[in-house]
C-alpha cells in the first residue's frame, strides 16, 4: 500500500495549522478509544 504523498494526492509540507489539526485530531481520538478499549478488555 502506498502513501497518499507518494501517490501525489497530498503533500503534508504544504499543510497549514488547520490541515494538521484535521489530520491529527482523528488519529488522537482513535488512539484514545483504542487505549480505553484495551484497558477495559485487559481488566
MOLINQUI-V165305 format. One record per helix or strand of 2 or more residues. SS is the DSSP state (H for helix, E for strand). FROM is the first residue (numbers start at 1). TO is the last residue. If there is no record, write none. Layout:
SS FROM TO
SS FROM TO
This chain:
H 12 14
H 17 41
